[in-house]
Amino acid sequence: MGGLVSSLNVALKTLRALNATYAAVISRINGSPGKPVAHPTASAWQLPPSLLAVHKSETTPEEVDVLIIGSGITACSIAYHLLHSAGSTAAKPRVAILEARELCSGGTGRNGGHIKETPYLEWSTLVKRFGRVAADEVVRFRMGHLQQILGVADKEGLRESSDAREVESVDVYCESKSWREAKEKLRAWLEAFPDEKGKWRVWEGDEVKTKFSLPTAAGIITGPAAALSPYQLITHLYAKLLAEFPTLSIHCNTPVETVQGTPVDPFRRPISPVQPFSCFTFQGKSQVMRATHIIHANNGYVSRLLPGFKGKIVPARGQMTSQRLNNNVSLPGGSNRSWSFMWDKGMDYMTVTPDGRYMLGGGWAKGPNDGMDALGNCRDNENSVMETAYLGGLLPAIFPGLVTGVQIEAAWTGILGFSVDSVPWVGEVPEKVAGGRRRGTGKEWVCAGYSGEGMVNAWGCGSALATMLRNEMYGERAVVGVPSVMLVTEKRVKKATIEMLVEDYM
């Protein structure tokens, strides 16, 4: 009887702990992410820092046509396409970019550095949620980023400075259950996308050991991908935009405190329909910038100024490291491969830079409370000791006999923005989602929620939003070019729930 009582006590304590963890996660998800914290961990991608890292344009405009909150890939894509699409004679919009910290100090300067869509894994989930047509559209959109981003790097002469290159994607399945499921998903996806069959290959048995030096892996799937330094690409693009377009200004270390809509009378009718939005920033004293259109391009932080996105775009902290292998060892393929290590629960990801750094991130499932402490956590000024320790021991364990040890040169964290229904949010923000802010002639817009896959979403989403803006501002009728399931609607906002996120990832 004593043993039974003891077992029941343990079970009750475990249940209470689980309930407390769940309650804490829900509280964080439903709360505000706050402003980006000061003094974030130092990302190896940002060393040395860009000459524009703390840039503040000489003149702070009192009024602009478009104000963009955030300075990562999304913001750059919006500004790039908005300004370049204006042509030589058309109107050049006045654009201001406000960044709370240094330029590209968010996810763009903190991610894994690869342009990689894993379509065979994501397609089946998208089919169940949105149907075959929409799933095909989303996957094609994401796969298209490989050539889009490399194309921009080529066009602007930035291939070398950003280390942009095509690589072989290597998905390593470390457990038999996930391997069986992956092979079936690949088979189904290739049946639906027959034009992709020659680009993907399954490796099993002795080939896994001899070609990839992975004696314990259950199997491998290879396919197309690319790798680069997103920080270098985007900061160099900003330098080019500033030099070419005098109507663009960038203001680092300038957080947005509040956004105020058009003034209304007691009946909530706009007093002056032409009154633009106002954006309040604080730099020792209050500073106001009026903007006809405001774009929220700050991903995991979106719900701070757009309260209707609480529980729709969920911030989460991810762990990254930069490592060197002992004894001058290198992995097969060197910098021409991009790796993912897939587990029954969770995954890790790695790119190899041309100078031999192994940029390895992940370890989410090994974090506190099985990774639950990362959800709603925006503190990128600290590392997860458990996840960092796991990542430090991963390569010697995965490549026994080849990797005898590693040196962790840097460890840092970054904030992701998970969309609860698995696709980004792109388009006009309904007034209710913006907290009831009234609008005059302008609008509020959002472009965020990439669920850890910003490199195959952000550039195209930013381009689409720029097209929406030009259609709105100048009466153009250009095709937007973003999958319809990514568009913001009140119906979608209402339908998207945290249970969807649990279904996809937990």
N, C-alpha and C positions, 0 to 999 in steps of 0.2 A: 504493500500500500504506500509506503514511504517513497518508493521509486516512482509510482504513478503520480503522486502529488508533486514530486520534483520535476517530472516531465511536463506536467500541466503548467507549473510556474514558468518553466523555460519557454513553453509555447505562448503563454500569455505575455511575457516580456517581449518576445519576438514580435507578436502581433501589435503590441503597443508601440514598439519601435518603428514598425512598418507604417502604422497609422500616423505617427508623428512625422515621419519622413515625407509621406504623401501629403499631409497637411501643409508642411513647410514648402514643398514644391508648388502646390496649388497657390499658396499665398504669394510666392515670388512671381509666378506666371501672371497672376491677376493684379500685381502691383506695377508701379512704374519702374522702368529700368534705370531712371535717373540719367544724369549727364555722364559722359565718359569720364572715368576716374583719372586723376592726375598721376603722373609718373608711372606709366605702364611699363611692364617688363620689356627689356630691350630685345627686339627682333633682329636676328642675324641678317634678314633681308634689308633692313634699314641702316646697315653699317657698311660704309660711311653714309651719313645722311645726305639727302638731296640738297642742292643749293637752295631749293625752294621750301625746305622743311618747315621753316617758320615764316614763310613769305606773308607780307601784308602789302597789298597794293598801296601806292603812295596816297591815292585819294579814296576815301570811303564814300561811295555814292549815297545820297539821301533817298534816292528813288531809282528802282530798276524795273525792267520788264519781267525778269525771271530771277528768282532767288533759289539757289540749290543748297540744301542742308546736307553736308557730307562731302568728302573729297576723294572717294575711292573710285573704283572702276565705273560704277554706275554714274556718278556725277560727271566724270571725265567723258564718258560716252555721250551723255546728254548734251554737255557743252560742245563737244566735238561735232556732233551731227547737227545740232541746232545752229551753230555758227557757220559751219561749212556748207550746209544746205541753203544758206541765205544767198549764195552766189555772189557775183561781182557787182550787181546793181540793186539787188533786193535789199530790204531793210536789215540792218544788223542789230539784233536785239541786245539790250543792255543786260548782261548776265553777271551775277555775283555769286560766288561760292563761299559759304561760311563753314569753317571746320573748327570743331571744339578744341582739338589739340594740334599736333603737327600734321602736315600734309600726308595723306595716305597712311595715317597712324592706326587705322582700324583694320578690318579684315584683309584689305588689299595688300597691306604690308606685313601680314602675319600668317598667311595661308600656306598651303603645301607647295604651291608653285607649279601645279600641272593643269593642263587643259584636257580634261578627261571625262567623257561621258561613258557610263556603264549601262548601255541601253537595254541589254538583255535582262538585267536585274530590275530596272525601273519600269519597263514597258508593261509587264503583267499587272503590277499594282495600279498603274495609270488606266489600264483597260477596265479593271474592276470598278474604279471610282468614276471615270469619265466616259467610258466607251471606247471602241476601237479607233474611230476617226480622230478623236481628240488625243488619244494616246500616241498615235502615229505622228500627229502634228507636233506634239511636245518633244518627242524624241528626235525628230528631224531638226527642230529648232535648236536643241541642245547640241546635237552632233555638228551642226553648221558652225559652231563657235571656233572649232579648231582652225579652219581656213579663214574665218573672219578676222580673228585676232592676229594670226600670222600674216594675213594680208595687210592689216594696218601697220604692223611692224615693218613689213617690206616697203609699203608706200611711204612711210615717214623715215625710212632709213635707220630703223632702231633694232634690227635683228641682233646685231653684234652687241650693242650696249645693254640689251635686255636678256641676252643669252637665249633668245627664242629659237626653238628647234623642234622638229618632229621627232617623236620617240616611239618605241614599242611599249604598249601598255601590257603589264604582266600582272594578272589577277591570280594570286597564290591562295588556293583553298587549303586551309590547315586542318580541317576536320571533315570526316566522311559525309556527315549529314548535309552540311552546306554545299559540299561538292556535288552530291547527287542532285540536289535541288538546282544548282547553277547550271549543270549540263542540260537538264530538262528545260529550264528557262531559255537557255541559249538556242536549243533546238526549236522551240516554239517561236522565238523572236526571228530567227533566220528564215523560218517558213513565211513569216509575215513580211520580211524585208529581204527578199532573195537577192537584191542588188548588193547586199553587204556580205554575202557568203564568202567571197574570196579574201576578205579582210580579217577574218577571225579564225582562230585555230585552237583546238583542244589538245592538251599534252597530258599524258598519263604514263605510269610505269617507269621504266628505266630512263626515258627521255627527260623526265622531271629532274632526275639526279644528274645526268650527264650534261644537259644543256643549261640547266639553271642552278646547279649545285644545291639542290633542295631534297635531301634524302628522306625527309619525313612528311613532305607535302602530299596531300591526297590527289591533287591535280592542279592544272594551270590552264587558264584561258588567256590568249594574247590577242591584241587588237591595236587599232590606231590611237594615238594620243599626241600631245605636245607638252613641252615644259619650258619655263622661262622664269624670270624675276618680274612678277607683276608690279612690284614697287618701282623698279627701274623703268619699265615700259610706261607706266602711267605718269610718273613724275616728269619724264622726258616729253611726253605728250603735252602736259600742262605748260612746260617751258615753250614749246612751239606755239601753243594757242595764245599765250600771253604776248609773244612776240608778233603774232600775226593779227590779233584782234584787240584793238584798244578798248572795245566795249566790254571786255571781260576783266573782272577783278577777282582776286582770291584773297581771303582774309583768314589766316591761320590763328589758332589760339583765340578764337572768337565764338564761344558757344552761344547758341540761341536760347534765351531764357523763356520768352513767351511769344506767342503769335496771336495777334488781335485781328478780328475780322472787321468788316464794314460796320460803322456805328449804326444802331437801330433806334427807333422810337419805342415808346412803351408797348406798342403792339408788335414789336420785333420786325417792323418794316424798315428797310434800308433808308436812312436819312438822305444819303447821297449815293446812288447806285454806281457812280464812277469812282468813289473812294476806294483806293486799293487796300490790300492787306498791309498791316504793319508788323514788323519783326523787331523784337526788343533784344538787344544784346547788352552785356555789362562789361566794361573795361575800366573799372575804377569808378565810372559814372555811367548813368543810363545812356544808351545810344539807340536810336530808332532808324530802321531802314524800311522804307515802304516798297512793297513789291506787288505788282499786279498778279503774278503767278508765283506760288511757292511750291517747291518740289521737295518731298521728304525722301532723301536717298541715303539714309543712315541705318538701314537694315535692322539689326537687332535692337536699336534704340528708338525705332519708329513710334512705338506706343507712348513715349513720354509726351510728345506734342499732339499725337493722334490717339486719344484714349479709346476710341472704338476698335483699335487694333490690339488691345490687351486680350490675350488668349487666342489671338489669330496669328500674330507673328511673335514667336517665343524666343527670347534671347537665350543663348547657351554658350558656355565657355569651352573652348577647345585647347588642347595642349600641343605644342610643337617643340622640336629640338633640332639643333644642328650638330652632327656628329662626324668624327673622323675615325677610320678604321686603323687599328694598330698594325704595325709591321708592314706598312705600305701595301696592304692587301686592297684589292678592288673587286667589286661584284661583277659577274658576267654582264657584258653589255655597257658597263660604265654609265656615262651621262646620256646614252642613247636609249635608256630604259626608264620607265616610270612604274613603280611597284605599288600594289595593294595587297595586304595580308588579311584574308577574309576568315572570320571565325563564325561559329554558330551564333554567337552573340557579339556584335561589334566588328570593327575593321580598323586597320592601321594603313597609312599611306606614306609613300616616300618618293621623292625625286632626288636625282644625283646631279649636282652642278658640274659644269665643265672643270672647275678647279678642285673637284674631289670632295665636296661637302655632301653629307647624306642628310637631307632635310626630311626628318621622320616625325610624323605626327599621329595622334590617335590616343589609344589607351583609355578611351571613354569608359568602357565597361569595367575597367580595372580601378576606376576612381572611387571615391567615398560613396557609400550607399549604392553600389553597383552603377555608378555614373549619375545617379539622380541629383547629386549636389551640383552638377554642372548646369542643370536646367534653371533658367531664371537668374543665373549668376553672371553678373557683368563686371566682375572684379578682375580685369586683365592686368592689374598691378601686382599679381602674385601667381606663382606656379602651383600646380598640384603635385605634391611630393610623390604620391603613390603612382600617378600616371607617368611622371618623369622617370622614376625608378624603373617602371615597367619598360618604357621605351629604351632606356639605357641597356637593358638586358635582352631586348628582343632579337637583334641581329645575330649575336653569338648563338642564341637558341635556335633560330630559324636556319642559319647557315653553319651547322656544327662542322668543325674541322677546317673551314675556310676563314671564318671570322673568329679570331681568338680574343678579341676585346675591342672596346671603343673608347673614345674620348668625347664627352659631351662638351662641346665648345660654347653652346648657348642653349638656354631653355626659355620659352616665352609662351604666353597665352594670347588668345584672340577671341572676340565675341562673334558668334554666328547668329543668324536670324532664321529660325525654323518656321516655315509656313505650315499650319496645322493640317491643311489639305494637300500638301506636298508640292504645290506649284507656286511661283512668285505672284506678287500682287502688282499690277501695272495699270495706271490710269487715274482718272479723276476720283477724288475722295468725296463721298457724300457728306453733306453738312453734319449729319448726325454722328458719323464716325469721327469727324473733326471736333467733336464736343459741342456742336451747335453753332459754330462760328458762321456768321452770315457773310455772304460774298457779294461783291459788286460786279464789276465787269470781269474780274479775274477769277481764278479757281485755285484750289489746292490739289496737288497731285502726289502720288506715291509710286515708288519703284523699289521694291524690297522683298525680302522673304525667300532667300535662295537655298535654305536648308543645307548649308555646307557645300553647295555646288555653285558658288558664285562665278567661277571661271567659265562655266558653260551656260550661264544665264544672264549675268549682269550686263555684258556689253550689248547683247541683242535687245534686252529689255530697255536699256538706256536709249538705244537708237529708236526703238518703237515709241518711247515717251516723247522724244524730241520731235518725231513726226506728228504725234498727237498735238503737241504744242504749236507747231507751225500751222497745222490745220485750223486750230482754234484762233491763233493770233492773226493769221494772214489769209484766212479763207481758202487755204489750199485743200486739195482732196487726195492727197497721197495715201497709198495703202500703208496701213500701220505696221503690219508684218510681225505681229506677236500672236501666239496661239490664243484663241478666244477664251479658253478656260483660265487664262492668266489675268483677264480683265477684271477690274474692280466693279462689283455691283452690290447693291444692298442685299439682294437675295443671297449672293455668295457669302457676304459677311455674316449673315444670320445663320447660314447653313454650316459654316466652318466651325468645328468644335475641337476641343483638346482631345476628345476620344479618338479622333482621326489620327492624331500624332501618336497616341499610344498604340493604335493598331499597326501603324507603319514601322515603329522603331522599338517598341518594348517587347 
